[in-house]
Amino acid sequence: MSDHHHKETFVTKYIFSQDHKMISKQFLVTGIFMGIIGGFMSMLFRLQIAWPDTSFSIIEAFLGNHQTDGIMNPDMYLALVTIHGTIMVFFVLTAGLSGTFSNLLIPLQIGARDMASGFLNMVSYWLFFLSSVVMVISLFVEAGPASAGWTIYPPLSALPQAIPGSGTGMTLWLVSMAIFIASSLIGSLNYIVTILNLRTKGMKMTRLPLTMWAFFITAIIGVISFPVLLSAALLLIFDRSFGTSFYLSDIFISGEVLHYQGGSPVLFEHLFWFLGHPEVYIILLPALGISSEVISTNARKPIFGYRAMIGSIMAIAFLSTIVWGHHMFISGMNPFLGSVFTFTTVLIAIPSAVKAFNYVTTLWKGNLQLNPAMLFSIGLVSTFVTGGLTGLVLGDSALDINVHDTYFVVAHFHLVMGVSALLGMFAGVYHWFPKMYGRMMNKTLGYWHFWLTMITAYGVFFPMHFIGLAGLPRRYYTNTNFPMFDDLADINVFMTVMALVGGAAQLIFIANFFISMYRGQKATQNPWNSNTLEWTTPVEHIHGNWPGAIPEVHRWAYDYSKTDENGEYVHGQDFVPQTTPLLDGEEPS
């Protein structure tokens, strides 16, 4: 193994690498870059919402001739909202989070030399990179990027002549997403096969860390639901380019009657949301898995209800595939069918509550180590509960009518999915940065990053619930034509200031990340005194992860603070790595 390592060239080691550890870094850095683009877009359209009639030189500088004297036009506003949502949901929170940590941790935590297929792993990253490039290129086409919302509902997305953002930008969006879906499917199949087939001796499924269960179930959801989005996109391409009518019927543009007959945009909604709602958990489950590991490690306690947590992950995965209709309550759906989707939607609160209460119980009376990773994990529990409670309103078909397509919806999914997943991603980066780069991130900068992020996240999205309840619609580039919303203008200004401060706070993380990569304090082999297998590998990266034989596992991942009847630590310390053999008389885990 070591001979092969020395023969690597720069290209095979850093670019077309088949080593899962390098591929995880590629996913992470690409995800950070895409996150900068997506986050910056949100800053631009927040300026427009808060001060709709004010000229901003930064808007003119970045958006150019699409604007009039630094004031954003409605087409560009909708395009920014569309690409912001697309980038954050798919390119940051799906690929950047799951791609990074699934690649980094699966072989290390199950005791494998690498992924089942290093080549397919490399292909998965490069398809993701290619899809990212195509999506960024779409920003520079003459008519502007796709602008039908990140959900790309027809007819805006199906008729190239509908609006400027329905043209080439929309075509590039569809091409980018098709490539992205191929990347996700290849990666997910690789993760599933690796976890099922390459576990080391003694690593039973019931000894896997909860991170592995989260990544495993997430990959299964992806394999089930992403092909449906691909089929929706292909049918949309047929409607756009080949004259079919899957989603179109009785269309008029500028008085002209188009020839489309017999299609239905509701069909697209069904296909899109069959992926769209499981996508919430494709994003959220890896973050919850990361927080399980971080909370248990830094509470110095076994995770509470290990099997219940596995059961809740499975229940969430199953229920997430049968709730998609709650996005369509005002589409003319049969009321009885609406009540069915209401029931399944509210049902998903049960396994979600199991996870939340188990986190709280794990923290209870723990010896808490409040490092940045732990704080971000606790923050995730907070936003997961806060955002999840508003889901009970949106999941009820009668109540949803009042707040559908208002800022209440934006507040809900940003808190429960967006902010929660980002907090989990940050927790994972702070926790496993020593394993990725052999150095520690700056803890003081981490604290600043956490507190500014948490305060501004709630500062943006908590008031948004109230303006949504007041009826303020989403995706409007200005509300000045509606006098009934004048009293909400100051709230929008407050939220925008919070968003700008929160965006600036991420610069702390970016600086900390890239500076620590080269200048950070050198890490020890197991800086967090953790039990899982990745901390038994050398600090220096080698091919095959372990220099000799792969270690054997004798216990689960959560033997923290294990004491005897006298209150003494059974193994002389408050953590027991999974590789530690059982003592005489010690109960197996």
GIZILIN-V665044 format. One record per pair of residues at least 12 apart in sequence whose C-alpha atoms are under 10 Angstrom apart, sorted by the first residue. I is the first residue (numbers start at 1). J is the second residue. Records with the same first field share a line. If there is no record, write none. Layout:
# GIZILIN-V665044
I->J / J
This chain:
# GIZILIN-V665044
1->542 / 543 / 544 / 545 / 546 / 547 / 548
2->542 / 543 / 544 / 547
3->543
4->542 / 543
5->541 / 542 / 543 / 544
6->542 / 543
14->26
15->122 / 126
16->119 / 122 / 123 / 125 / 126
17->118 / 119 / 121 / 122 / 123 / 125
18->114 / 115 / 117 / 118 / 119 / 120 / 121 / 122 / 123 / 543
19->103 / 104 / 113 / 114 / 115 / 117 / 118 / 119 / 121 / 122 / 541 / 542 / 543 / 544 / 545
20->100 / 101 / 102 / 103 / 104 / 105 / 106 / 107 / 108 / 113 / 114 / 115 / 117 / 118 / 121 / 122 / 543 / 544 / 545
21->100 / 101 / 102 / 103 / 104 / 105 / 107 / 108 / 114 / 115 / 435 / 436 / 437 / 541 / 542 / 543 / 545
22->100 / 103 / 104 / 122 / 436 / 541
23->99 / 100 / 103 / 104 / 118 / 121 / 122 / 124 / 125 / 126
24->96 / 97 / 98 / 99 / 100 / 101 / 102 / 103 / 104 / 105 / 121 / 125 / 436
25->96 / 99 / 100 / 101 / 103 / 104 / 436 / 437
26->96 / 99 / 100 / 122 / 125 / 126 / 129
27->91 / 92 / 95 / 96 / 97 / 98 / 99 / 100 / 101 / 103 / 104 / 124 / 125 / 126 / 128 / 129
28->92 / 95 / 96 / 97 / 98 / 99 / 100 / 101 / 425 / 429
29->96 / 100 / 514
30->91 / 92 / 95 / 96 / 100 / 125 / 128 / 129 / 132
31->87 / 88 / 90 / 91 / 92 / 93 / 94 / 95 / 96 / 97 / 99 / 100 / 128 / 129 / 132
32->91 / 92 / 96 / 97 / 510
33->91 / 92 / 96 / 132 / 510
34->84 / 87 / 88 / 91 / 92 / 96 / 132 / 133 / 135 / 136
35->84 / 87 / 88 / 89 / 91 / 92 / 93 / 96
36->87 / 88 / 92 / 503 / 506 / 507 / 510
37->83 / 84 / 87 / 88 / 136
38->80 / 81 / 82 / 83 / 84 / 85 / 86 / 87 / 88 / 89 / 91 / 92
39->84 / 85 / 87 / 88 / 499 / 500 / 502 / 503 / 506
40->80 / 84 / 500 / 503 / 504
41->62 / 77 / 79 / 80 / 81 / 82 / 83 / 84 / 85
42->77 / 80 / 81 / 83 / 84 / 85 / 496 / 499 / 500 / 503
43->496 / 497 / 499 / 500 / 501 / 502 / 503 / 504
44->56 / 58 / 59 / 62 / 63 / 72 / 77 / 80 / 81 / 496 / 500
45->59 / 72 / 76 / 77 / 78 / 79 / 80 / 81 / 84 / 475 / 477 / 496
46->77 / 81 / 477 / 492 / 493 / 495 / 496 / 497 / 499 / 500
47->59 / 71 / 72 / 492 / 493 / 496 / 497 / 499 / 500
48->70 / 71 / 72 / 73 / 74 / 77 / 477 / 478 / 496
49->72 / 77 / 475 / 476 / 477 / 478 / 479 / 480 / 489 / 492 / 493 / 495 / 496
50->477 / 478 / 479 / 489 / 490 / 491 / 492 / 493 / 494 / 495 / 496 / 497
51->71 / 478 / 480 / 489 / 490 / 492 / 493 / 496
52->71 / 72 / 73 / 477 / 478 / 479 / 480
53->70 / 71 / 72 / 478 / 480
54->69 / 70 / 71 / 72
55->67 / 68 / 69 / 70 / 71 / 72
56->69 / 70 / 71 / 72
57->69 / 70 / 71
58->70
59->71 / 72
60->72
63->76 / 139 / 140 / 144
65->142
66->142 / 143 / 144
72->477 / 478
73->477 / 478
74->475 / 476 / 477 / 478
75->143 / 144 / 145 / 146 / 147 / 148 / 163 / 164 / 165 / 477
76->143 / 144 / 145 / 146 / 147 / 164 / 165 / 477
77->147 / 475 / 476 / 477 / 478
78->145 / 146 / 147 / 148 / 149 / 150 / 165 / 475 / 476 / 477
79->139 / 144 / 145 / 146 / 147 / 148 / 149 / 150 / 164 / 165 / 166 / 169 / 170
80->139 / 144 / 145 / 146 / 147 / 149 / 150
81->146 / 147 / 148 / 149 / 150 / 475 / 477
82->145 / 146 / 147 / 148 / 149 / 150 / 151 / 152 / 165 / 475
83->135 / 136 / 138 / 139 / 145 / 146 / 147 / 148 / 149 / 150 / 173
84->149 / 150
85->149 / 150 / 151 / 418
86->135 / 149 / 150 / 151 / 152 / 173 / 177
87->132 / 135 / 136 / 150
88->418 / 422
89->150 / 276 / 279 / 280 / 282 / 283 / 417 / 418 / 421
90->128 / 132 / 177 / 180 / 181 / 184 / 279 / 282 / 283
91->128 / 129 / 131 / 132 / 135 / 177 / 180
92->283 / 418 / 421 / 422 / 425
93->279 / 280 / 282 / 283 / 284 / 286 / 287 / 417 / 418 / 419 / 421 / 422 / 424 / 425
94->184 / 279 / 280 / 281 / 282 / 283 / 284 / 286 / 421
95->124 / 125 / 128 / 129 / 180 / 183 / 184 / 187 / 282 / 283
96->128 / 283 / 422 / 425
97->282 / 283 / 284 / 286 / 287 / 421 / 422 / 424 / 425 / 426 / 428 / 429
98->184 / 187 / 188 / 214 / 215 / 218 / 219 / 282 / 283 / 284 / 285 / 286 / 287 / 425
99->121 / 124 / 125 / 128 / 183 / 184 / 187 / 188 / 191 / 215 / 286
100->125 / 425 / 428 / 429
101->211 / 212 / 215 / 286 / 287 / 290 / 425 / 428 / 429 / 432
102->115 / 187 / 188 / 191 / 211 / 212 / 214 / 215 / 216 / 218 / 219 / 286
103->115 / 121 / 187 / 190 / 191 / 215
104->432 / 435 / 436 / 534
105->211 / 212 / 215 / 432 / 435 / 533 / 534
106->191 / 192 / 194 / 195 / 198 / 199 / 209 / 211 / 212 / 213 / 215 / 216 / 534
107->191 / 194 / 195 / 198 / 199 / 200 / 212 / 533 / 534 / 544 / 545
108->199 / 532 / 533 / 534 / 535 / 536 / 537 / 544 / 545 / 546
109->195 / 199 / 200 / 203 / 208 / 209 / 211 / 212 / 532 / 533 / 534 / 535 / 536 / 557
110->194 / 195 / 196 / 197 / 198 / 199 / 200 / 201 / 202 / 203 / 204 / 205 / 207 / 208 / 209 / 212 / 532 / 533 / 534 / 553
111->195 / 198 / 199 / 200 / 201 / 202 / 203 / 532 / 533 / 534 / 536 / 537 / 544 / 545 / 546 / 550 / 551 / 552 / 553
112->194 / 195 / 197 / 198 / 199 / 200 / 533 / 544 / 545 / 546 / 550 / 551
113->198 / 199 / 200 / 542 / 543 / 544 / 545 / 546 / 550
114->194 / 198 / 543 / 544 / 545
115->187 / 190 / 191 / 192 / 193 / 194 / 195 / 198
116->189 / 190 / 191 / 192 / 193 / 194 / 195 / 196 / 197 / 198
117->187 / 189 / 190 / 191 / 193 / 194
118->190
120->183 / 186 / 187 / 189 / 190
121->183 / 186 / 187 / 188 / 189 / 190 / 191
122->183 / 186 / 187
123->182 / 183 / 186 / 187
124->179 / 180 / 181 / 182 / 183 / 184 / 185 / 186 / 187 / 188 / 190
125->180 / 183 / 184 / 186 / 187
126->179 / 180 / 183
127->176 / 178 / 179 / 180 / 181 / 182 / 183 / 184 / 186
128->176 / 177 / 179 / 180 / 181 / 182 / 183 / 184 / 187
129->176 / 179 / 180 / 183
130->176 / 179 / 180 / 183
131->172 / 173 / 174 / 175 / 176 / 177 / 178 / 179 / 180 / 181 / 182 / 183
132->176 / 177 / 179 / 180
133->176
134->169 / 172 / 173 / 174 / 175 / 176 / 177 / 179
135->169 / 170 / 172 / 173 / 174 / 175 / 176 / 177
136->172 / 173 / 176
137->169 / 172 / 173 / 176
138->168 / 169 / 170 / 171 / 172 / 173 / 176
139->169 / 172 / 173
140->169
141->165 / 167 / 168 / 169 / 172
142->164 / 165 / 167 / 168 / 169
143->163 / 164 / 165 / 166 / 167 / 168 / 169
144->163 / 164 / 165 / 166 / 167 / 168 / 169 / 170
145->164 / 165 / 166 / 167 / 168 / 169 / 170 / 171 / 172 / 173
146->163 / 164 / 165 / 166 / 167 / 168 / 169 / 170 / 171 / 172 / 173 / 174
147->163 / 164 / 165 / 166 / 167 / 169 / 170 / 173
148->163 / 165 / 166 / 170
149->475
150->173
151->268 / 269 / 272 / 273 / 276
152->166 / 170 / 173 / 174 / 233 / 236 / 268 / 269 / 272
153->236 / 247 / 265 / 266 / 268 / 269 / 272
154->166 / 236 / 239 / 247 / 248 / 264 / 265 / 266 / 267 / 268 / 269
155->236 / 239 / 240 / 247 / 248 / 249 / 251 / 264 / 265
156->170
157->170 / 171 / 173 / 174 / 236 / 237 / 239 / 240
158->170 / 171 / 235 / 236 / 237 / 238 / 239 / 240 / 241 / 245 / 246 / 247 / 248 / 265
159->236 / 239 / 240 / 241 / 248 / 251 / 253
160->239 / 240 / 241
161->240 / 253
162->253 / 254
166->240
167->240
170->237 / 240
171->236 / 237 / 240 / 241
173->233
174->230 / 233 / 234 / 236 / 237
175->233 / 234 / 237
177->229 / 230 / 233
178->226 / 227 / 229 / 230 / 231 / 233 / 234
179->230
180->226 / 230
181->222 / 223 / 226 / 227 / 229 / 230
182->226 / 227 / 230
184->219 / 222 / 223 / 226
185->219 / 220 / 222 / 223 / 224 / 225 / 226 / 227
186->219 / 223
187->219 / 222 / 223
188->215 / 216 / 217 / 218 / 219 / 220 / 221 / 222 / 223
189->216 / 219 / 220 / 222 / 223
190->219
191->212 / 215 / 216 / 217 / 218 / 219 / 220
192->215 / 216 / 217 / 218 / 219 / 220 / 223
193->216
194->216
195->208 / 212 / 213 / 215 / 216
196->216
199->552 / 553
200->550 / 551 / 552 / 553
201->550 / 551 / 552 / 553 / 554
202->551 / 552 / 553 / 554 / 555 / 556 / 578 / 579
203->552 / 553 / 554 / 555 / 556 / 578
204->553 / 554 / 555 / 556
205->556
206->306 / 307 / 310 / 555 / 556 / 557 / 589
207->306 / 553 / 554 / 555 / 556 / 557 / 558 / 578 / 589
208->532 / 555 / 556 / 557 / 558
209->289 / 290 / 292 / 293 / 303 / 306 / 310 / 531 / 532 / 533 / 556 / 557 / 558
210->286 / 288 / 289 / 290 / 291 / 292 / 293 / 303 / 306 / 307 / 309 / 310 / 313 / 557 / 558
211->285 / 286 / 287 / 288 / 289 / 290 / 291 / 292 / 293 / 294
212->286 / 289 / 290 / 293
213->285 / 286 / 289 / 309 / 310 / 311 / 313 / 314
214->281 / 282 / 284 / 285 / 286 / 287 / 288 / 289 / 290 / 292 / 309 / 310 / 313 / 314 / 317
215->282 / 285 / 286 / 287 / 288 / 289 / 290
216->285 / 286
217->281 / 282 / 285 / 286 / 310 / 313 / 314 / 316 / 317 / 318
218->278 / 279 / 281 / 282 / 283 / 284 / 285 / 286 / 313 / 314 / 317
219->282 / 286
220->282 / 317
221->275 / 278 / 279 / 281 / 282 / 317 / 318 / 320 / 321
222->275 / 278 / 279 / 281 / 282
224->274 / 275 / 278 / 321
225->271 / 272 / 273 / 274 / 275 / 276 / 277 / 278 / 279 / 282 / 321
226->272 / 274 / 275 / 276 / 278 / 279
227->271 / 274 / 275
228->270 / 271 / 272 / 273 / 274 / 275 / 276
229->268 / 270 / 271 / 272 / 273 / 274 / 275 / 276
230->271 / 272 / 275
231->268 / 271 / 272
232->246 / 247 / 267 / 268 / 269 / 270 / 271 / 272 / 275
233->268 / 271 / 272
235->247 / 268
236->248 / 268
239->260 / 263
243->259 / 260
244->259 / 260 / 261 / 262 / 263
245->259 / 260 / 261 / 262 / 263 / 264 / 265
246->260 / 261 / 262 / 263 / 264 / 265 / 267 / 268
247->260 / 261 / 262 / 263 / 264 / 265 / 266 / 267 / 268 / 269
248->260 / 261 / 262 / 263 / 264 / 265 / 266 / 267 / 268
249->261 / 262 / 263 / 264 / 265
250->262 / 263 / 264
265->331
266->328 / 331 / 332 / 333
269->324 / 325 / 327 / 328 / 331
270->324 / 325 / 327 / 328
271->324
272->324
273->321 / 323 / 324 / 325 / 326 / 327 / 328
274->320 / 321 / 322 / 323 / 324 / 325
275->320 / 321 / 324
276->320 / 321 / 324 / 327
277->319 / 320 / 321 / 322 / 323 / 324 / 325 / 326 / 327
278->316 / 317 / 318 / 319 / 320 / 321 / 322 / 323 / 324
279->320 / 321 / 417
280->320 / 413 / 416 / 417 / 418 / 421
281->313 / 316 / 317 / 320 / 321 / 417 / 421
282->317 / 320 / 417 / 421
283->417 / 418 / 420 / 421 / 422 / 424
284->380 / 384 / 416 / 417 / 418 / 419 / 420 / 421 / 422 / 424 / 425
285->313 / 316 / 317 / 417 / 421 / 424
286->421 / 424 / 425 / 428
287->377 / 380 / 417 / 420 / 421 / 422 / 423 / 424 / 425 / 426 / 427 / 428
288->313 / 355 / 356 / 359 / 377 / 380 / 381 / 384 / 420 / 421 / 423 / 424 / 425
289->309 / 313 / 424 / 428
290->373 / 377 / 421 / 424 / 425 / 426 / 427 / 428 / 429 / 431
291->359 / 373 / 374 / 375 / 376 / 377 / 378 / 379 / 380 / 381 / 423 / 424 / 425 / 427 / 428 / 431
292->304 / 306 / 309 / 355 / 358 / 359 / 362 / 377 / 424
293->374 / 377 / 428 / 431 / 530 / 531 / 532 / 557 / 558
294->373 / 374 / 375 / 376 / 377 / 378 / 424 / 427 / 428 / 430 / 431 / 432 / 528 / 530
295->359 / 360 / 362 / 363 / 366 / 368 / 369 / 370 / 373 / 374 / 375 / 376 / 377 / 378 / 427
296->359 / 362 / 363 / 366 / 368 / 374 / 530 / 557 / 558 / 559 / 560
297->367 / 368 / 369 / 374 / 431 / 528 / 529 / 530 / 531 / 532 / 557 / 558 / 559 / 560 / 575
298->363 / 366 / 367 / 368 / 369 / 370 / 371 / 373 / 374 / 375 / 528 / 529 / 530 / 560
299->362 / 363 / 364 / 365 / 366 / 367 / 368 / 369 / 370 / 374 / 560 / 561
300->362 / 363 / 365 / 366 / 367 / 368 / 369 / 529 / 530 / 558 / 559 / 560 / 561 / 562 / 574 / 575
301->362 / 363 / 364 / 365 / 366 / 367 / 368 / 558 / 559 / 560 / 561 / 562 / 574 / 575
302->362 / 363 / 366 / 556 / 557 / 558 / 559 / 560 / 561 / 562 / 575
303->358 / 359 / 361 / 362 / 363 / 557 / 558 / 559 / 560
304->355 / 357 / 358 / 359 / 360 / 361 / 362 / 363 / 364 / 558
305->354 / 355 / 357 / 358 / 359 / 361 / 362
306->355 / 358 / 556 / 558
308->351 / 354 / 355 / 358
309->351 / 352 / 354 / 355 / 356 / 358 / 359
310->351 / 355
311->351 / 354 / 355
312->348 / 350 / 351 / 352 / 353 / 354 / 355
313->351 / 352 / 354 / 355
314->351
315->347 / 348 / 350 / 351 / 352
316->347 / 348 / 349 / 350 / 351 / 352
317->348 / 351
318->348
319->344 / 345 / 346 / 347 / 348 / 351
320->344 / 345 / 348
321->344
322->340 / 341 / 344 / 345
323->340 / 341 / 342 / 343 / 344 / 345 / 346 / 347 / 348 / 395
324->341 / 344 / 345
325->337 / 338 / 339 / 340 / 341 / 342 / 344 / 345 / 395 / 397
326->338 / 339 / 340 / 341 / 342 / 343 / 344 / 345 / 394 / 395 / 396 / 397 / 400
327->341 / 394 / 395 / 397 / 400 / 404 / 405
328->341 / 397 / 400 / 404
329->341 / 342 / 394 / 395 / 396 / 397 / 398 / 399 / 400 / 401 / 404
330->397 / 398 / 400 / 401 / 404
335->397 / 398
337->397
338->395 / 396 / 397 / 398
339->395 / 396 / 397 / 398
340->397
341->395 / 396 / 397
342->392 / 394 / 395 / 396 / 397 / 398
343->395 / 396 / 397
344->395
345->391 / 392 / 394 / 395 / 396
346->391 / 392 / 393 / 394 / 395 / 396
347->392 / 395
348->392
349->388 / 389 / 391 / 392
352->384 / 385 / 388
353->384 / 385 / 388
355->381 / 384
356->380 / 381 / 382 / 384 / 385
357->381 / 385
359->377 / 378 / 381
360->378 / 381
363->378
366->561
367->561
369->528
370->447
371->427 / 430 / 431 / 443 / 444 / 446 / 447
372->426 / 427 / 429 / 430 / 431 / 441 / 442 / 443 / 444 / 445 / 446 / 447 / 448 / 449 / 450 / 451
373->423 / 424 / 425 / 426 / 427 / 428 / 429 / 430 / 431 / 432 / 443 / 446 / 447 / 450
374->424 / 427 / 428 / 430 / 431
375->423 / 426 / 427 / 446 / 447 / 450 / 451 / 454
376->420 / 422 / 423 / 424 / 425 / 426 / 427 / 428 / 430 / 446 / 447 / 449 / 450 / 451 / 453 / 454
377->420 / 421 / 423 / 424 / 425 / 426 / 427 / 428
378->423 / 424 / 427
379->419 / 420 / 423 / 424 / 427 / 450 / 451 / 453 / 454
380->415 / 416 / 417 / 419 / 420 / 421 / 422 / 423 / 424 / 425 / 427 / 454
381->416 / 420 / 423 / 424
382->415 / 416 / 420 / 454
383->412 / 414 / 415 / 416 / 417 / 418 / 419 / 420 / 421 / 423 / 454 / 457 / 458
384->412 / 415 / 416 / 417 / 418 / 419 / 420 / 421
385->415 / 416 / 420
386->412 / 415 / 416 / 458 / 462
387->411 / 412 / 413 / 414 / 415 / 416 / 417 / 418 / 419 / 420 / 461 / 462
388->412 / 413 / 415 / 416 / 417
389->412 / 416
390->408 / 409 / 411 / 412 / 413 / 415 / 416 / 465
391->408 / 409 / 412 / 413 / 416
393->408 / 409 / 412
394->408 / 409 / 412
402->468 / 469 / 470 / 471
403->465 / 468 / 469 / 470 / 471 / 472 / 473
404->468 / 469 / 471 / 473 / 474
405->468 / 471 / 472 / 473 / 474 / 475
406->464 / 465 / 467 / 468 / 469 / 470 / 471 / 472 / 473 / 474 / 475 / 476
407->461 / 463 / 464 / 465 / 466 / 467 / 468 / 469 / 470 / 471 / 472 / 473 / 474 / 475
408->461 / 462 / 463 / 464 / 465 / 466 / 467 / 468 / 469 / 470 / 471 / 472 / 473 / 474
409->464 / 465 / 468 / 469 / 473 / 474
410->461 / 464 / 465 / 468 / 473 / 474 / 475
411->458 / 460 / 461 / 462 / 463 / 464 / 465 / 466 / 467 / 468
412->461 / 462 / 464 / 465
413->461
414->457 / 460 / 461
415->457 / 458 / 460 / 461 / 462
419->453 / 454 / 457 / 458 / 461
423->450 / 453 / 454
426->446 / 449 / 450 / 509
427->450
429->441 / 513
430->442 / 443 / 446 / 509 / 513
431->527 / 528
432->527 / 528 / 534 / 535
433->513 / 516 / 517 / 523
434->516 / 517 / 520 / 521 / 522 / 523 / 524 / 525 / 526 / 527 / 528 / 535 / 539
435->523 / 524 / 525 / 526 / 527 / 534 / 535 / 537 / 538 / 539 / 540 / 541
436->517 / 539 / 540 / 541
437->516 / 517 / 518 / 520 / 522 / 523 / 539 / 540 / 541
438->516 / 517 / 518 / 520 / 521 / 522 / 523 / 524 / 525 / 538 / 539 / 540 / 541
439->516 / 517 / 518 / 519 / 520 / 521 / 522 / 523 / 524 / 539
440->512 / 513 / 516 / 517 / 518 / 519 / 520 / 521 / 522 / 523 / 524 / 527
441->509 / 512 / 513 / 514 / 515 / 516 / 517 / 519 / 520 / 521 / 522 / 523
442->509 / 512 / 513 / 515 / 516 / 519 / 520 / 521
443->512
444->512
445->508 / 509 / 511 / 512 / 513
446->508 / 509 / 512 / 513
448->505 / 508 / 509
449->502 / 504 / 505 / 506 / 507 / 508 / 509 / 510 / 512
450->505 / 506 / 508 / 509
451->502 / 505
452->498 / 501 / 502 / 503 / 504 / 505 / 506 / 508
453->498 / 499 / 501 / 502 / 503 / 504 / 505 / 506
454->502
455->498 / 501 / 502
456->495 / 496 / 497 / 498 / 499 / 500 / 501 / 502 / 503 / 505
457->495 / 498 / 499 / 501 / 502 / 503
458->495 / 498 / 499
459->494 / 495 / 496 / 497 / 498 / 499 / 502
460->491 / 492 / 493 / 494 / 495 / 496 / 497 / 498 / 499 / 500 / 502
461->495 / 498 / 499
462->495
463->491 / 492 / 494 / 495
464->491 / 492 / 495
466->488 / 491
467->485 / 487 / 488 / 489 / 491 / 492
470->484 / 485 / 488
471->484 / 485
472->484 / 485 / 488
473->485
522->539
523->539
524->538 / 539
525->537 / 538 / 539 / 540
526->538 / 539
528->575
529->560 / 573 / 574 / 575 / 576 / 577
530->557 / 558 / 559 / 560 / 574 / 575 / 576 / 577 / 578
531->555 / 556 / 557 / 558 / 559 / 560 / 575 / 576 / 577 / 578 / 579 / 580
532->553 / 556 / 557 / 558 / 559 / 576 / 577 / 578 / 579
533->550 / 551 / 552 / 553 / 557 / 577 / 578 / 579
534->546
535->577
536->551 / 577 / 578 / 579
537->550 / 551
551->578 / 579 / 580
552->578 / 579 / 580 / 581
553->577 / 578 / 579 / 580 / 581
554->577 / 578 / 579 / 580 / 581 / 582 / 588 / 589
555->576 / 577 / 578 / 579 / 580 / 581 / 582 / 587 / 588 / 589
556->576 / 577 / 578 / 579 / 588 / 589
557->575 / 576 / 577 / 578 / 579 / 589
558->575 / 576 / 577 / 578 / 589
559->574 / 575 / 576 / 577 / 578 / 589
560->573 / 574 / 575 / 576 / 577
561->573 / 574 / 575 / 576
562->574 / 575 / 576
564->586
570->583 / 586
571->583
